[in-house]
Amino acid sequence: MSRASIVALAISGILAAALAAAGHFYSWHSTPVFWAAGINLPGTIVVVWLSLLVHHEDFTLFDYAVIVLSNWGFYSFVIWGVRRLKRYWVSS
């Protein structure tokens, strides 16, 4: 695994843990949870879509794992794109 991929995984894990902590300490329909879900946007969308297909309502460990994996893919792609643009701008 590259260093950028490890950084993306760490960011994804921290953001999912922040969402879980906010949901535990506050109500799920509170402002801190909405902000945490907005920051976890790619993973939150995937989990909500999957929960609608499976018809379950509460967040489980599987849901948080899906959030981490989908955010990891998203942030890896973003970091890859930023590094690619940086390399393009430096070379030209």
Phi and psi in degrees as a GROMACS rama.xvg file:
@    title "Ramachandran Plot"
@    xaxis  label "Phi"
@    yaxis  label "Psi"
@TYPE xy
-78.1577  165.882  SER-2
-65.1405  -36.8461  ARG-3
-64.9004  -37.3841  ALA-4
-68.0056  -37.5198  SER-5
-67.475  -39.6358  ILE-6
-63.1291  -43.0088  VAL-7
-63.5185  -38.8789  ALA-8
-66.4287  -40.4531  LEU-9
-64.9472  -43.1639  ALA-10
-61.5262  -44.078  ILE-11
-62.8096  -42.7808  SER-12
-66.375  -41.4002  GLY-13
-65.051  -42.2304  ILE-14
-67.1341  -38.8091  LEU-15
-68.1498  -36.5503  ALA-16
-67.0559  -36.4267  ALA-17
-65.1687  -38.5398  ALA-18
-65.0126  -42.7482  LEU-19
-64.9177  -41.388  ALA-20
-66.8384  -42.1239  ALA-21
-64.4747  -39.9503  ALA-22
-67.5187  -29.6936  GLY-23
-77.1744  -42.9802  HIS-24
-86.512  -25.8134  PHE-25
-115.848  175.561  TYR-26
-72.2178  150.26  SER-27
-66.2555  -18.4029  TRP-28
-106.11  41.455  HIS-29
-109.466  165.491  SER-30
-61.8532  -43.9701  THR-31
-60.61  -36.7  PRO-32
-70.1233  -38.4693  VAL-33
-63.9029  -39.7123  PHE-34
-65.2548  -42.9915  TRP-35
-65.0545  -38.7219  ALA-36
-67.994  -35.0383  ALA-37
-66.8344  -37.4158  GLY-38
-69.887  -33.5899  ILE-39
-88.3237  29.6545  ASN-40
-53.0986  -50.0011  LEU-41
-60.5707  -43.9007  PRO-42
-69.8718  -36.9834  GLY-43
-64.8207  -40.7178  THR-44
-63.9273  -43.6194  ILE-45
-63.7964  -42.8077  VAL-46
-68.587  -41.3903  VAL-47
-63.9819  -41.1037  VAL-48
-62.8826  -44.3017  TRP-49
-66.6402  -37.3111  LEU-50
-69.1141  -29.6862  SER-51
-69.2204  -34.0885  LEU-52
-71.6879  -36.6571  LEU-53
-90.4186  -17.2856  VAL-54
66.9952  46.3225  HIS-55
-121.193  154.58  HIS-56
-110.605  -33.1255  GLU-57
-95.2728  156.173  ASP-58
-79.1043  130.301  PHE-59
-112.371  177.352  THR-60
-61.9924  -35.1305  LEU-61
-61.1916  -39.9387  PHE-62
-63.2225  -42.7229  ASP-63
-67.2832  -33.9228  TYR-64
-65.5897  -39.7606  ALA-65
-65.7636  -39.0439  VAL-66
-60.4927  -46.9056  ILE-67
-62.3754  -45.0182  VAL-68
-67.6562  -41.7957  LEU-69
-72.0364  -36.6796  SER-70
-67.7705  -35.6546  ASN-71
-61.3304  -45.9556  TRP-72
-62.4063  -42.3873  GLY-73
-64.493  -49.6451  PHE-74
-70.0815  -30.5341  TYR-75
-63.4009  -41.364  SER-76
-65.9256  -40.2601  PHE-77
-65.3963  -45.4916  VAL-78
-63.4723  -40.2525  ILE-79
-61.5145  -43.8824  TRP-80
-65.2085  -40.1981  GLY-81
-65.3415  -42.2463  VAL-82
-65.8158  -36.4309  ARG-83
-67.6524  -43.2713  ARG-84
-64.7896  -40.1164  LEU-85
-61.8414  -43.4928  LYS-86
-64.3511  -37.3187  ARG-87
-66.8857  -44.4595  TYR-88
-69.6138  -34.1544  TRP-89
-71.0148  -36.9389  VAL-90
-76.9275  -21.4307  SER-91
